C-alpha cells in the first residue's frame, strides 16, 4: 500500500473516531497518533496530518457541499464511514489541486469498498462526481 493510501485510511479512522466519540479532537488526535505511531511513518504522517487537520478546519464548507450534492441524503443520515471518506476527498478537491480529481475519487471509492457497506463505493462515486462536475474541480 502506498503512503498516500495509508494516510487516507488512517485519516478516515481518526475522523471516524472524532465523529463517534464526541471528545476533544486535539486530545483524540494525540491519542490516535500515539496508538498508531508505527503506521505513521515519515512518508505517511505529513499527508495524514494535513488531511485530518484540513478536514476539521474546512468542515463547514465541506459539509455544505455534501449536503448540496448528496441527493435525498442529509449529512447526519449518511453512514459515518462514507461521510468521512467524502470529507477527505472534498478537502483534496479544495486544497490538493496537484492530485487529479479522478485519482481522489478512485481512492475514495476503493477505501469505501474496504471500510464501508456494499453500496458505499457507488454512493461515494456518485456524490463526489457530482461535486467535481458541478463545482468545476479538475
C-alpha positions in Angstrom: 0.0 0.0 0.0 1.3 3.4 -0.9 2.0 6.2 1.6 -0.9 8.4 0.4 -3.4 5.4 0.6 -2.1 4.6 4.1 -2.5 8.3 5.1 -6.1 8.4 3.8 -7.1 5.2 5.6 -5.6 6.4 8.8 -7.3 9.8 8.4 -10.6 8.0 7.9 -10.0 6.1 11.1 -9.1 9.2 13.1 -12.1 11.3 11.7 -14.4 8.3 12.3 -13.3 8.2 16.0 -13.8 12.0 16.3 -17.4 11.6 14.9 -18.3 8.7 17.2 -16.6 9.6 20.4 -17.5 13.3 20.6 -14.4 14.0 22.6 -11.9 16.8 22.3 -10.4 16.3 18.8 -6.9 17.5 19.7 -6.7 15.0 22.6 -8.2 12.3 20.4 -5.7 13.1 17.6 -2.8 12.9 20.0 -4.0 9.5 21.4 -4.7 8.2 17.9 -1.2 9.2 16.8 0.3 7.5 19.8 -1.6 4.3 19.2 -0.6 4.2 15.5 2.9 5.6 15.6 4.3 2.5 13.8 2.0 3.2 10.9 2.6 6.9 10.8 6.0 6.7 9.0 7.8 9.7 7.6 6.1 9.2 4.3 2.6 8.9 5.8 2.4 11.3 8.7 2.6 14.7 6.9 -0.2 13.8 4.5 -2.2 12.2 7.3 -1.9 15.3 9.5 -2.8 17.6 6.5 -5.9 15.6 5.8 -7.2 15.4 9.4 -6.5 19.0 10.3 -7.7 20.2 6.9 -11.0 18.4 7.1 -11.5 19.7 10.6 -10.7 23.3 9.7 -12.8 23.2 6.5 -15.6 21.1 7.7 -18.4 23.7 7.5 -17.6 24.3 3.8 -17.1 20.6 3.1 -20.3 19.6 4.8 -22.2 22.3 2.9 -21.0 20.8 -0.4 -22.0 17.3 0.8 -25.5 18.5 1.8 -25.9 20.3 -1.5 -24.9 17.4 -3.8 -26.0 14.2 -2.0 -29.5 13.8 -3.3 -32.0 12.7 -0.6 -29.3 12.3 2.0 -28.6 14.7 4.8 -25.2 14.5 6.2 -26.5 13.4 9.6 -28.1 10.4 7.9 -25.1 9.2 6.0 -23.0 6.3 7.3 -20.2 7.7 9.3 -17.6 5.9 7.2 -19.0 7.2 3.9 -19.3 10.8 5.1 -15.7 10.9 6.4 -14.3 9.4 3.2 -16.1 12.0 1.2 -14.9 14.8 3.6 -11.3 13.7 2.9 -11.9 13.6 -0.8 -13.6 17.0 -0.9 -10.7 18.5 1.1 -8.4 17.1 -1.5 -10.5 18.7 -4.3 -10.3 22.1 -2.4 -6.7 22.1 -1.3 -4.7 19.5 -3.2 -5.0 20.6 -6.8 -1.8 18.6 -7.5 -3.9 15.4 -7.2 -6.2 14.8 -10.1 -9.9 14.6 -9.0 -10.1 11.2 -10.8 -7.4 9.8 -8.5 -9.1 11.3 -5.4 -12.4 9.8 -6.4 -10.9 6.4 -7.2 -9.1 6.3 -3.9 -12.3 7.3 -2.0 -14.3 4.6 -3.8 -11.7 1.9 -3.1 -11.5 2.9 0.6 -15.3 2.9 0.7 -15.4 -0.6 -0.6 -12.9 -1.7 2.0 -14.4 0.0 5.1 -18.0 0.8 4.1 -21.1 -1.1 3.1 -21.8 -3.0 -0.1 -23.3 0.3 -1.5 -20.6 2.7 -0.3 -18.5 2.6 -3.4 -21.3 3.7 -5.8 -22.7 6.2 -3.3 -19.3 7.9 -2.8 -18.6 7.8 -6.5 -21.9 9.4 -7.4 -21.7 12.2 -4.8 -18.0 13.1 -5.5 -18.5 13.0 -9.3 -21.5 15.4 -8.9 -19.4 17.8 -6.8 -16.4 17.6 -9.1 -18.5 18.3 -12.2 -20.9 20.9 -10.9 -18.3 22.8 -8.8 -15.8 22.8 -11.7 -13.0 20.9 -10.0 -10.4 19.4 -12.4 
